[in-house]
Amino acid sequence: MIETTMLVCTIVLAFLAFVSLYRAYLGPTAADRIVAINVISSKVVTIIVLIALLTYQESYVNVSLVYAMVGFSATIAVSKYLSKGKVD
């Protein structure tokens, strides 16, 4: 029962990531696009953790942590670039 619930949650999160991708494509401002990409990154991290739980692979959790750090760093870098025009 738990495995089925986690699988359904994974599928729903994947669908919602595509909805966020649509928002990133249509976003009228750069800030909207940054937020949408950050939401996609968070959803992907959650999906990776759910897959780790479903497959009993603990190493996927490490992959998700690295992906979260890269996503956060990219969000900060793009935000700085948009606000100042350069990344120091």
N, CA and C atoms as an extended XYZ file, in Angstrom:
264
Properties=species:S:1:pos:R:3:atomname:S:1:resname:S:1:resid:I:1 pbc="F F F"
N         0.813       -1.195        0.000 N   MET     1
C         0.000        0.000        0.000 CA  MET     1
C         0.858        1.261        0.000 C   MET     1
N         1.913        1.275        0.825 N   ILE     2
C         2.805        2.431        0.893 CA  ILE     2
C         3.527        2.627       -0.437 C   ILE     2
N         3.954        1.528       -1.054 N   GLU     3
C         4.653        1.635       -2.335 CA  GLU     3
C         3.745        2.238       -3.399 C   GLU     3
N         2.496        1.840       -3.393 N   THR     4
C         1.539        2.382       -4.361 CA  THR     4
C         1.333        3.875       -4.130 C   THR     4
N         1.226        4.272       -2.883 N   THR     5
C         1.048        5.684       -2.558 CA  THR     5
C         2.256        6.498       -2.999 C   THR     5
N         3.461        5.989       -2.745 N   MET     6
C         4.670        6.701       -3.161 CA  MET     6
C         4.773        6.780       -4.682 C   MET     6
N         4.358        5.732       -5.368 N   LEU     7
C         4.377        5.745       -6.826 CA  LEU     7
C         3.395        6.774       -7.376 C   LEU     7
N         2.216        6.841       -6.798 N   VAL     8
C         1.226        7.833       -7.227 CA  VAL     8
C         1.740        9.248       -6.959 C   VAL     8
N         2.347        9.452       -5.805 N   CYS     9
C         2.919       10.768       -5.494 CA  CYS     9
C         4.021       11.146       -6.471 C   CYS     9
N         4.840       10.180       -6.860 N   THR    10
C         5.900       10.434       -7.826 CA  THR    10
C         5.321       10.850       -9.171 C   THR    10
N         4.285       10.175       -9.606 N   ILE    11
C         3.661       10.498      -10.889 CA  ILE    11
C         3.006       11.878      -10.834 C   ILE    11
N         2.336       12.183       -9.740 N   VAL    12
C         1.695       13.492       -9.595 CA  VAL    12
C         2.739       14.602       -9.572 C   VAL    12
N         3.837       14.388       -8.862 N   LEU    13
C         4.897       15.394       -8.820 CA  LEU    13
C         5.537       15.591      -10.195 C   LEU    13
N         5.690       14.518      -10.949 N   ALA    14
C         6.234       14.644      -12.301 CA  ALA    14
C         5.302       15.467      -13.178 C   ALA    14
N         4.010       15.221      -13.060 N   PHE    15
C         3.037       16.016      -13.816 CA  PHE    15
C         3.101       17.481      -13.407 C   PHE    15
N         3.183       17.746      -12.115 N   LEU    16
C         3.254       19.124      -11.642 CA  LEU    16
C         4.555       19.808      -12.050 C   LEU    16
N         5.626       19.039      -12.208 N   ALA    17
C         6.871       19.620      -12.711 CA  ALA    17
C         6.689       20.105      -14.145 C   ALA    17
N         5.924       19.358      -14.943 N   PHE    18
C         5.655       19.804      -16.304 CA  PHE    18
C         4.748       21.036      -16.318 C   PHE    18
N         3.852       21.135      -15.364 N   VAL    19
C         3.023       22.335      -15.248 CA  VAL    19
C         3.906       23.537      -14.914 C   VAL    19
N         4.864       23.345      -14.032 N   SER    20
C         5.800       24.419      -13.696 CA  SER    20
C         6.678       24.775      -14.892 C   SER    20
N         7.026       23.787      -15.695 N   LEU    21
C         7.801       24.053      -16.908 CA  LEU    21
C         7.007       24.934      -17.868 C   LEU    21
N         5.724       24.680      -17.971 N   TYR    22
C         4.847       25.518      -18.784 CA  TYR    22
C         4.831       26.946      -18.257 C   TYR    22
N         4.789       27.102      -16.929 N   ARG    23
C         4.820       28.439      -16.330 CA  ARG    23
C         6.155       29.120      -16.607 C   ARG    23
N         7.249       28.352      -16.575 N   ALA    24
C         8.564       28.927      -16.860 CA  ALA    24
C         8.644       29.388      -18.311 C   ALA    24
N         7.999       28.669      -19.191 N   TYR    25
C         7.998       29.039      -20.600 CA  TYR    25
C         7.174       30.303      -20.842 C   TYR    25
N         6.035       30.430      -20.169 N   LEU    26
C         5.143       31.564      -20.380 CA  LEU    26
C         5.422       32.759      -19.482 C   LEU    26
N         6.193       32.563      -18.422 N   GLY    27
C         6.372       33.607      -17.427 CA  GLY    27
C         6.636       34.976      -18.018 C   GLY    27
N         5.842       35.965      -17.654 N   PRO    28
C         6.019       37.273      -18.265 CA  PRO    28
C         7.305       37.983      -17.820 C   PRO    28
N         7.790       37.671      -16.625 N   THR    29
C         9.022       38.310      -16.158 CA  THR    29
C        10.070       37.244      -15.859 C   THR    29
N        11.297       37.714      -15.742 N   ALA    30
C        12.396       36.803      -15.426 CA  ALA    30
C        12.247       36.226      -14.024 C   ALA    30
N        11.690       37.007      -13.114 N   ALA    31
C        11.490       36.515      -11.744 CA  ALA    31
C        10.514       35.343      -11.724 C   ALA    31
N         9.472       35.412      -12.534 N   ASP    32
C         8.527       34.294      -12.624 CA  ASP    32
C         9.222       33.041      -13.138 C   ASP    32
N        10.082       33.218      -14.099 N   ARG    33
C        10.805       32.070      -14.653 CA  ARG    33
C        11.764       31.473      -13.640 C   ARG    33
N        12.435       32.317      -12.867 N   ILE    34
C        13.356       31.817      -11.841 CA  ILE    34
C        12.601       31.008      -10.793 C   ILE    34
N        11.469       31.523      -10.353 N   VAL    35
C        10.684       30.814       -9.344 CA  VAL    35
C        10.188       29.480       -9.901 C   VAL    35
N         9.746       29.468      -11.150 N   ALA    36
C         9.261       28.224      -11.756 CA  ALA    36
C        10.386       27.195      -11.870 C   ALA    36
N        11.571       27.635      -12.258 N   ILE    37
C        12.701       26.708      -12.352 CA  ILE    37
C        13.091       26.190      -10.975 C   ILE    37
N        13.018       27.046       -9.966 N   ASN    38
C        13.314       26.612       -8.600 CA  ASN    38
C        12.284       25.598       -8.113 C   ASN    38
N        11.020       25.791       -8.471 N   VAL    39
C         9.968       24.832       -8.103 CA  VAL    39
C        10.216       23.493       -8.791 C   VAL    39
N        10.611       23.542      -10.050 N   ILE    40
C        10.922       22.301      -10.775 CA  ILE    40
C        12.074       21.572      -10.101 C   ILE    40
N        13.106       22.323       -9.715 N   SER    41
C        14.255       21.714       -9.040 CA  SER    41
C        13.840       21.048       -7.729 C   SER    41
N        12.990       21.699       -6.966 N   SER    42
C        12.519       21.115       -5.702 CA  SER    42
C        11.696       19.855       -5.940 C   SER    42
N        10.867       19.878       -6.966 N   LYS    43
C        10.059       18.698       -7.285 CA  LYS    43
C        10.941       17.536       -7.735 C   LYS    43
N        11.976       17.829       -8.519 N   VAL    44
C        12.879       16.768       -8.978 CA  VAL    44
C        13.625       16.150       -7.797 C   VAL    44
N        14.040       16.975       -6.850 N   VAL    45
C        14.705       16.449       -5.652 CA  VAL    45
C        13.763       15.513       -4.900 C   VAL    45
N        12.517       15.908       -4.750 N   THR    46
C        11.533       15.068       -4.062 CA  THR    46
C        11.275       13.779       -4.833 C   THR    46
N        11.201       13.866       -6.155 N   ILE    47
C        10.996       12.670       -6.973 CA  ILE    47
C        12.165       11.710       -6.822 C   ILE    47
N        13.377       12.232       -6.802 N   ILE    48
C        14.552       11.369       -6.644 CA  ILE    48
C        14.519       10.658       -5.293 C   ILE    48
N        14.125       11.371       -4.243 N   VAL    49
C        14.038       10.739       -2.918 CA  VAL    49
C        12.949        9.671       -2.902 C   VAL    49
N        11.813        9.940       -3.528 N   LEU    50
C        10.751        8.922       -3.591 CA  LEU    50
C        11.209        7.692       -4.376 C   LEU    50
N        11.950        7.905       -5.448 N   ILE    51
C        12.482        6.764       -6.200 CA  ILE    51
C        13.481        5.987       -5.350 C   ILE    51
N        14.270        6.707       -4.548 N   ALA    52
C        15.203        6.028       -3.644 CA  ALA    52
C        14.457        5.159       -2.638 C   ALA    52
N        13.337        5.655       -2.149 N   LEU    53
C        12.546        4.861       -1.216 CA  LEU    53
C        11.893        3.658       -1.894 C   LEU    53
N        11.449        3.855       -3.122 N   LEU    54
C        10.794        2.755       -3.839 CA  LEU    54
C        11.762        1.642       -4.223 C   LEU    54
N        12.989        2.024       -4.579 N   THR    55
C        13.965        1.030       -5.058 CA  THR    55
C        14.959        0.585       -3.989 C   THR    55
N        14.842        1.155       -2.792 N   TYR    56
C        15.752        0.829       -1.684 CA  TYR    56
C        17.212        1.124       -2.033 C   TYR    56
N        17.447        2.176       -2.788 N   GLN    57
C        18.792        2.609       -3.151 CA  GLN    57
C        19.136        3.871       -2.371 C   GLN    57
N        19.969        3.724       -1.358 N   GLU    58
C        20.313        4.850       -0.502 CA  GLU    58
C        21.184        5.879       -1.212 C   GLU    58
N        21.906        5.464       -2.238 N   SER    59
C        22.795        6.396       -2.929 CA  SER    59
C        22.024        7.461       -3.694 C   SER    59
N        20.770        7.218       -4.025 N   TYR    60
C        19.964        8.224       -4.711 CA  TYR    60
C        19.711        9.443       -3.826 C   TYR    60
N        19.704        9.238       -2.527 N   VAL    61
C        19.510       10.357       -1.608 CA  VAL    61
C        20.699       11.315       -1.716 C   VAL    61
N        21.906       10.779       -1.852 N   ASN    62
C        23.085       11.622       -2.044 CA  ASN    62
C        22.987       12.395       -3.352 C   ASN    62
N        22.492       11.752       -4.385 N   VAL    63
C        22.299       12.423       -5.670 CA  VAL    63
C        21.303       13.566       -5.516 C   VAL    63
N        20.240       13.331       -4.781 N   SER    64
C        19.241       14.383       -4.602 CA  SER    64
C        19.796       15.560       -3.802 C   SER    64
N        20.651       15.289       -2.822 N   LEU    65
C        21.261       16.378       -2.062 CA  LEU    65
C        22.171       17.228       -2.935 C   LEU    65
N        22.955       16.591       -3.777 N   VAL    66
C        23.818       17.330       -4.696 CA  VAL    66
C        22.979       18.135       -5.682 C   VAL    66
N        21.912       17.541       -6.192 N   TYR    67
C        21.036       18.243       -7.118 CA  TYR    67
C        20.385       19.449       -6.448 C   TYR    67
N        20.016       19.312       -5.191 N   ALA    68
C        19.429       20.429       -4.458 CA  ALA    68
C        20.440       21.557       -4.281 C   ALA    68
N        21.684       21.220       -3.972 N   MET    69
C        22.709       22.249       -3.822 CA  MET    69
C        22.994       22.959       -5.137 C   MET    69
N        23.048       22.215       -6.229 N   VAL    70
C        23.288       22.823       -7.540 CA  VAL    70
C        22.108       23.708       -7.934 C   VAL    70
N        20.894       23.243       -7.693 N   GLY    71
C        19.715       24.040       -8.009 CA  GLY    71
C        19.660       25.329       -7.203 C   GLY    71
N        20.006       25.255       -5.932 N   PHE    72
C        20.016       26.451       -5.092 CA  PHE    72
C        21.082       27.419       -5.559 C   PHE    72
N        22.270       26.912       -5.854 N   SER    73
C        23.361       27.776       -6.325 CA  SER    73
C        23.005       28.443       -7.649 C   SER    73
N        22.386       27.702       -8.535 N   ALA    74
C        21.990       28.269       -9.824 CA  ALA    74
C        20.930       29.347       -9.641 C   ALA    74
N        19.993       29.132       -8.738 N   THR    75
C        18.959       30.133       -8.481 CA  THR    75
C        19.575       31.414       -7.930 C   THR    75
N        20.500       31.281       -7.014 N   ILE    76
C        21.174       32.458       -6.448 CA  ILE    76
C        21.981       33.173       -7.516 C   ILE    76
N        22.698       32.437       -8.345 N   ALA    77
C        23.520       33.050       -9.389 CA  ALA    77
C        22.673       33.800      -10.413 C   ALA    77
N        21.593       33.200      -10.852 N   VAL    78
C        20.727       33.861      -11.829 CA  VAL    78
C        20.047       35.072      -11.214 C   VAL    78
N        19.644       34.966       -9.974 N   SER    79
C        19.011       36.108       -9.303 CA  SER    79
C        19.990       37.270       -9.161 C   SER    79
N        21.226       36.955       -8.808 N   LYS    80
C        22.249       38.001       -8.705 CA  LYS    80
C        22.526       38.628      -10.055 C   LYS    80
N        22.568       37.811      -11.078 N   TYR    81
C        22.826       38.327      -12.417 CA  TYR    81
C        21.710       39.267      -12.864 C   TYR    81
N        20.476       38.890      -12.575 N   LEU    82
C        19.369       39.751      -12.981 CA  LEU    82
C        19.299       41.044      -12.185 C   LEU    82
N        19.720       41.020      -10.935 N   SER    83
C        19.628       42.224      -10.118 CA  SER    83
C        20.809       43.183      -10.347 C   SER    83
N        22.029       42.630      -10.553 N   LYS    84
C        23.211       43.479      -10.677 CA  LYS    84
C        23.778       43.511      -12.093 C   LYS    84
N        23.427       42.554      -12.918 N   GLY    85
C        23.977       42.514      -14.267 CA  GLY    85
C        25.279       41.747      -14.373 C   GLY    85
N        25.794       41.255      -13.254 N   LYS    86
C        27.001       40.428      -13.270 CA  LYS    86
C        26.994       39.509      -12.051 C   LYS    86
N        27.763       38.449      -12.147 N   VAL    87
C        27.882       37.501      -11.045 CA  VAL    87
C        29.304       37.608      -10.512 C   VAL    87
N        29.434       38.014       -9.257 N   ASP    88
C        30.779       38.149       -8.647 CA  ASP    88
C        31.149       36.892       -7.923 C   ASP    88
